[in-house]
């Protein structure tokens, strides 16, 4: 009975550790944007099974890259309070086990996409893993430009969905979705970096927020990136992706998103409000695009 009780207690812990290793909650966002790209590219009819295979392969690739990311940052995660209890820095999971899980998932994801979807989707998934693991992750120790590089793999999932549905990898629609996700991540992540700047500095990460106690530099970057998002909205009608009224709606949503940061004077509340509004921005804009997309 004691052994059974111990096994029962260990199972939830293992399940939770696996979810943390694969960053399941964060990667739900990856699946949503992949599905959105697939849906918008499905002009000739929605293929449910093809969509399912696209999501399975993309999910596995994303889970695998998350595991590799944590393998490379074990010591750094141990220095930060919000990550110290992850399975690797807390020693609840061995490095070997995490490596096997990461490698197996990443390989399965790319192979599954190649076999069940198409080669272009598999290549894009492989590029996503390569940039995230081998370029973005080490760059966090070198330069604040890591935020720009890290936004690339974060923006590729809707393009994977787009080509998965049969869209061309050079289509304006697929690259517009890539650009939308790329620019959205920039104010989103600079806000996070300032809110967590002490921990990032202690771990040795080179972020734009380092030394920015007042938050003036980050507030300026937040505003610059937000205005870039507004300009991007004008691209859609030029390529006949959606009507001009969407530009007005999109502009209003972005302006609403940046209002708290225009009032920022070093208070966590205003930057946190700006961060939370980026979370509202994305589903609102995706729903508008789903309704208006041509």
N, C-alpha and C positions, 0 to 999 in steps of 0.2 A: 504493500500500500504506500509506503514511504517513497519507493522508487517511482511508482506511478504518479504520485503527487509531484515529485521533483520534475518528472518529464513534462507534466502538464504545465508547470510554471515556466519551464525552459522554452516550450514551443512558442508562446506569445513573444518572449524576448527575442528569439531567433527571427521570427516573422518581422518584428519591428526593426531589428538590425538590418535585415535584408532590404526592407523598404527605405531605410536611411541610406544604406550603401548605394542603392540605385536611384536615390532622390525621386521617389515615386510621386510625391505630391508636386514637386516642381515640374516634373516631366509630364504631368497631366496637361499642362499648358502646351507642351510640345505636340501632344496628340490632338488637342483642340485645333491648333493652328495648321497641323498637317491635314486634318479632316476638312478644314475650311478651304485650303488650297485645292484639295481633291474635288470638293463640292462645286467650287466656282469653275473648275476646268471641265466639269462633266456636262458638256453641251449636248452631246448625242444620247444622253441617258445615263442614269446613275447605276453603276455596277456595284452592288453591295459587297460581293465576295472580293472583288478587286480592291475595294476600299478597305475591307477587313485585313487583307494581306498587306496592304500598304501601311496600315496602322501597326500591325504586329511587327513587321520588319523595322519600322522607324522606332517603335517603343524599345525593342531589344537593343538597337544601336545606341539609343539615348541612355538606357540603363547601364549598358556596358561602359560608355564613356564617362558616366558619373562615377562608376566604381574606380576606373583608372585615375580620374581626377583626385579622388580621395587617397588613393595609393601614393600619389605624388606629393600630397600635402599632409601626410600623417603628423609630422612634427609641428607644422604650422597650426593645424587644427587643434593640437594639444595645448597650444598657447592661448587659444581664444575660448572664452566661457561658453559661447553659443554653439561651438563645435566640439568641445573637449569630450563630450559624452557620446560621440559617434563611435561605431563599433571598432574602428581601427585604432584611434588614439587611446581609447579606453581599454584596449587589449582584449575585448570580448571576441574578436575575430582575428584570425591570423592573416598575415600579408599574403601567404600562399593561397589560402582559400579565396580571398578577395580578388587576387590576380586571376585565378581560374574562372571565377564568376564573371569578371569583367571581360576577359578574353572570349569566353564562351558566348556571352550575350552579344558582344560587338560583332564577332564572326557570324553568328547565327543571323543577326539582323541584316547584314549586308548580303549574305548568301540567300536568305529568304526573299529579299527584295529582287535580287537578280533572277531567282528561279520562278517566283510567283507574280512579279510585277513587271519590271523591265530593268535593263542595264543602267539606264540614266539615273533612275531612282537609287539604285545600289551605289553608283559612283558618288552621287551627292551625299548619301549617308556616310560613305567612307571619308569624303572630304570634310564633312561635319565633325566626325570623330578625330581626324588628324589635326584640324585647326584647334579644336577644343582642348585636346590632350597634349599635343606636342608643341603648340605655339602659344595659345592663350595662357595655359596653366603656368609654364615657366616664365612667361612675360610679366606675370603679376609681381615677380621679384625684381624686375628690371626697370619698368617704366609705367607711368600712368596711362600710356597709350594702349595698355592691355584692355581697357574698357571698349575701345573701338574695335579691336581684334575679336574680343569675346562676343561682340554683338553679331558677328558674321555667322558662327554656328547657331546662335539663337534665332537668326532670321531665315535659315535654310529650310526648316520643316515645312512651311507652306509651299515652298518651291518643290520639295520632295512630293508633297501631296499633289501639286499641279501636274508634274510629269508622270506621277503614278496613275493619274486619271487619263493620261494620253495627251496632255498638253505638251507643246514643244518647250524645250529648256531655254529657248531664246524668246519665247512669247513675252510681250509687254506686260500681260496680266500677271504672269508668274513673278517677274522681276519687280513689278509694282508691289506685290505682297511682300516680297523679300525686303524692299526698301521701307515699307510701312513698319515691319517688325524691327528692322535695324534701327531706324530713328526713334521708335517708341522706347526701345531698351535704354537709350542714352540718358534721358532725364530720369527714367525709372532707377537705373543703377547708380547714377551720381548722387541721387537722394539717399539711397541705401548706404553708399560709401561714406557720406558725411555722418549719417546717424550711427554708423558703426566704426567711425574713424579711429577711435582709441584702440580698439581691438585689432584693426588692420595694421596700424602703426606698430603695435607691440609684436605682431606676427611677422613684421618685416615686409609687408606688401607695399608696393609703390603705387599709391592711388592719388588721384587729383585732389582728394580731400586732405591728404597729409599736411599737417601744420595749419590748416584752414580753420582755426578756432572760431572765427566769426561766421563762417559759412558764406562769406561774400563771394569767394571764387566759385564755389559750387552753385550758388544761386545764379551767378552770371552764366555758367555753363548750362544750367537747367533751362534758362530763358533762351539761350542761343539754340539749343537743340529743339526746344519747343517751336521756335519760329521756323526752323528747318522742316519740322513736321507740317506746319501750315503751308509752306511752299510746296511740299510734296503733294498736298491735296490737289493742287492745280494741275498736276501731271495727268491724273485720271481722265478728265474730259478731253484733254489734248489727244490722248490715245483712244478715245471713245470707249473707256472702260465703265464709266457711269456719267449721269447727267450733272450739269453745273450746280444744281441745288445741293448736291452732296458736299461740294466745296464749302458752301456757307455753313452747313451743319457741322462739318469737320472742324472748320475754323472756330466756331463757337465752343465746341467741346474742348479744343486745345487751349483756348483762352481761359475757359473755366478751370482747366487743369493747372494753369500756371499762376492763377491769381494769388494763392497763399504764399508762393515763393517770392512774388514781387514785394511782399510785406515782410520778408524774412530779415531779421536783425540778430541772428545768432540763437534764436529760440528753436528748440527741438519740435515744438508744436507745429510751427509753420512748415518746416521741412517734412515732417511726418505727414501733414495734410497734403503736401504736394506729391509725396510718394503714394499715398492712398488714392489720390485722384488719378494717377497713372493706371492703377488697377481698374478703375471704373472706365477710363477712356477706352481700353482695348475691346471689351465686350460690346460697348455701345457702338463703336465705329464698325466692328465686324458685322453686327446686326444690320446697320445702315447699308453697308456694302452688299450684304446678302440680299437685301430688298431691292437695291438699285442697280446691281451689277448687270452689264450688257454682255 
